[in-house]
Amino acid sequence: MRLICINMALFTASLNSGSNGNCYYIGNEHEAVLIDAGISCRETERRMKRLGLSMQKVKAIFVSHEHSDHINGIAVLSRKYKLPVYITPATLHNSGLQLEHQLVVSFKAYEPVTIGSITVSAFPKFHDAAHAHSFILTSKDVTIGVFTDIGIACKHLTDHFAKCHAAYLETNYDEDMLQKGRYPYHLKRRISGGMGHLSNRQALDVFLAHRPAFMSHLFLAHLSQDNNRPELVHELFTKHANGTEIIVASRHAETQVYFIDGSYFSVERPKTVVENGQVQYSLF
C-alpha cells in the first residue's frame, strides 16, 4: 500500500450549490478559502460545524461574480471574521456589497494569489455578469477547480479543467427538460444562449474530452431545481467515470468532506474522520 502524506493534500466540501446559494470550501490542514458565499453567515457556520470544519482556518473569500446566489453571505462573514474579500472592481461595483474598505482586495485573471500554502488563480468565463471568473486552487501539486455559471466551454475552461485532480463542474440543466419545461422563452434563451449555464451534455463533453487521467473526483454543481434531476445527471456521468468518483453537489445541504490527495493510483484513499471539531484522516 502506498502511504499518503497529509501535507500534500487538499480537502473540500460544497456547502451549497444552486440558484438558492453557492459556497465551496477548499483547504489543507493549515488554511482554507471559500469560493463564493451565497448562503447566510449563520447557515455557512452551521454547515461547516456539522462537517467538523473550523471558520478559524478560513483566510479569505473569493468572489466569482455579483449574482446574489454567490454573494448573499459575504458581507456578514467578512465583517464577523475579518476576512479579506478578493473581488474585481467591476464585480464590487455591480454587487452592492457593503464591505470594510481594508478587507477588499482586487484580483486579476492569471495573476496568482497566495493564501498560506494555497495558490488561487482566476480566469475569465462567459456569463451574464460584469466581470465573471472561475478559479483553480493548488497546494503542493494538488489542484481543485471551481467551474460554474458558464455559458460555453471555452478554451479557458478546458485548459484549466485538464489540470485538476478534482473539479466542481456545472451541470445546470437537461436540454429536453429545459425546452419542454414551464420557463418562458426569454429565460430558456438566457440559460442556454452562451452567457448562461452549461447543460448536462455540454459538461459531459468537457469531462470526456479534457479529463486528466489523474482526476479522482468530479462534483456536479449548480443543478437547476426545475430543469434537472440529481439522479439523472449522476447516472449520465457515472457511465463514463472510468474510476473518477462522481458526486452531485446538493442545492439543499452540504456534501461530506472529500480528501484530494493527488495520488489517483493509491490503493486506498484516507477516510475523513472528525474528532473534537477537527478534520483528521485515516487510511483505515
C-alpha positions, 0 to 999 in steps of 0.5 A: 500500500502506498502511504499518503502524506497529509501535507500534500493534500487538499480537502473540500466540501460544497456547502451549497450549490444552486440558484438558492446559494453557492459556497465551496470550501477548499483547504489543507490542514493549515488554511482554507478559502471559500469560493463564493458565499451565497448562503447566510453567515449563520447557515455557512457556520452551521454547515461547516460545524456539522462537517467538523470544519473550523471558520478559524482556518478560513483566510479569505473569500473569493468572489466569482461574480455579483449574482446574489446566489454567490454573494448573499453571505459575504458581507456578514462573514467578512465583517464577523471574521475579518476576512479579506474579500478578493473581488474585481472592481467591476464585480464590487461595483455591480454587487452592492456589497457593503464591505470594510474598505481594508478587507477588499482586495482586487484580483486579476485573471492569471495573476496568482494569489497566495493564501498560506500554502494555497495558490488561487488563480482566476480566469475569465468565463462567459456569463451574464455578469460584469466581470465573471471568473472561475478559479483553480486552487493548488497546494503542493501539486494538488489542484481543485477547480471551481467551474460554474455559471458558464455559458460555453466551454471555452478554451479557458475552461478546458485548459484549466479543467485538464489540470485538476485532480478534482473539479466542481463542474456545472451541470445546470440543466437537461436540454429536453427538460429545459425546452419542454419545461414551464420557463418562458422563452426569454429565460430558456434563451438566457440559460442556454444562449452562451452567457448562461449555464452549461447543460448536462451534455455540454459538461459531459463533453468537457469531462470526456474530452479534457479529463486528466487521467489523474482526476479522482473526483468530479462534483456536479454543481449548480443543478437547476431545481426545475430543469434537472434531476440529481439522479439523472445527471449522476447516472449520465456521468457515472457511465463514463467515470472510468474510476473518477468518483462522481458526486452531485453537489446538493442545492439543499445541504452540504456534501461530506468532506472529500480528501484530494490527495493527488495520488489517483493510483493509491490503493486506498484513499484516507477516510475523513474522520472528525474528532473534537471539531477537527478534520483528521484522516485515516487510511483505515 
